[in-house]
Amino acid sequence: MRAGHKLSQERLLKLGEEMNFIVKKTFSQSLPTDGVWLIKNPLLISEFIPFLAVEVIVSESPKTIRGSIKTLEQVKPTIAVVFIHEGEIVARWARQKMDAQQIHEKIKSLYNFLEKERLISSVRLEIWNEDRLSHLESYCYSLKEKEC
């Protein structure tokens, strides 16, 4: 697991905890997500319901991304998140000697691909990145401060 992947996973789990969800690093052995936020089931049919499940993406491979989305669809959370770790992806492209324009075009292409996948997904699929996560963390912590 790449360092950026691990850090993003930890941040997402911490955010879930701060928002009073029950968090797990993965949904199950057969459906290995990069994190899941659970809520207690009010109907008591099963103990917990997956509210949010996340897959952290550090590769631009369509096959890998589709596999991650399929896993999220099988978990069936209320919100499925594909978290794009641009830092890891861009760093790899930079090591391959791509220039800034090529990297920009590839990032744009990656998001276009994800948007198409989002539209055909069988779950509510959201595309997050580091900026979105930072925004959510700031928002959550500002709410916490107001409660004190």
RAGI-V711321 format. One record per residue. N is the residue number from 1. RES is the residue in one letter. SS is DSSP state (2 for helix, 1 for strand, 0 for the rest). PSI is psi in radians with two decimals (none if undefined). Layout:
# RAGI-V711321
n=(N:N)
res=(RES:RES)
ss=(SS:SS)
psi=(PSI:PSI)
This chain:
# RAGI-V711321
n=(1:2:3:4:5:6:7:8:9:10:11:12:13:14:15:16:17:18:19:20:21:22:23:24:25:26:27:28:29:30:31:32:33:34:35:36:37:38:39:40:41:42:43:44:45:46:47:48:49:50:51:52:53:54:55:56:57:58:59:60:61:62:63:64:65:66:67:68:69:70:71:72:73:74:75:76:77:78:79:80:81:82:83:84:85:86:87:88:89:90:91:92:93:94:95:96:97:98:99:100:101:102:103:104:105:106:107:108:109:110:111:112:113:114:115:116:117:118:119:120:121:122:123:124:125:126:127:128:129:130:131:132:133:134:135:136:137:138:139:140:141:142:143:144:145:146:147:148)
res=(M:R:A:G:H:K:L:S:Q:E:R:L:L:K:L:G:E:E:M:N:F:I:V:K:K:T:F:S:Q:S:L:P:T:D:G:V:W:L:I:K:N:P:L:L:I:S:E:F:I:P:F:L:A:V:E:V:I:V:S:E:S:P:K:T:I:R:G:S:I:K:T:L:E:Q:V:K:P:T:I:A:V:V:F:I:H:E:G:E:I:V:A:R:W:A:R:Q:K:M:D:A:Q:Q:I:H:E:K:I:K:S:L:Y:N:F:L:E:K:E:R:L:I:S:S:V:R:L:E:I:W:N:E:D:R:L:S:H:L:E:S:Y:C:Y:S:L:K:E:K:E:C)
ss=(0:0:2:2:2:2:2:2:2:2:2:2:2:2:2:2:2:2:0:0:0:1:1:1:0:0:0:0:0:0:0:0:0:0:1:1:1:1:1:1:0:0:0:0:0:0:0:1:1:1:1:1:1:1:1:1:1:0:0:0:0:2:2:2:2:2:2:2:2:2:2:2:2:2:2:0:0:0:1:1:1:1:1:1:0:2:2:2:2:2:2:2:2:2:2:0:0:0:0:2:2:2:2:2:2:2:2:2:2:2:2:2:2:2:2:2:2:2:2:2:0:0:0:0:1:1:1:1:1:2:2:2:2:2:2:2:2:2:2:2:2:2:2:2:2:2:2:0)
psi=(2.27:2.68:-0.74:-0.64:-0.85:-0.77:-0.74:-0.75:-0.80:-0.74:-0.73:-0.72:-0.72:-0.70:-0.75:-0.75:-0.77:-0.50:0.21:0.51:2.78:2.16:2.57:2.59:-0.48:2.73:-0.91:3.00:-0.65:-0.38:1.34:1.67:3.05:0.14:2.66:2.43:2.20:2.65:2.68:2.45:2.03:-0.34:-0.14:0.43:-0.71:2.87:-0.78:2.70:2.36:2.01:-0.82:2.35:2.51:2.54:2.18:2.21:2.14:0.22:2.51:0.14:2.11:-0.65:-0.78:-0.79:-0.77:-0.64:-0.72:-0.76:-0.71:-0.74:-0.82:-0.71:-0.63:-0.51:-0.62:0.91:2.91:-0.75:2.19:2.28:2.21:1.98:1.99:2.03:1.50:-0.63:-0.82:-0.75:-0.84:-0.69:-0.71:-0.76:-0.67:-0.69:-0.46:0.15:0.50:2.51:3.00:-0.68:-0.75:-0.76:-0.77:-0.79:-0.70:-0.67:-0.79:-0.75:-0.69:-0.82:-0.63:-0.75:-0.81:-0.67:-0.71:-0.74:-0.66:-0.71:-0.47:0.00:2.62:0.01:2.91:1.83:2.19:2.57:2.02:2.77:-3.03:-0.67:-0.76:-0.76:-0.77:-0.72:-0.80:-0.69:-0.81:-0.77:-0.83:-0.80:-0.56:-0.61:-0.71:-0.73:-0.64:-0.49:-0.43:none)
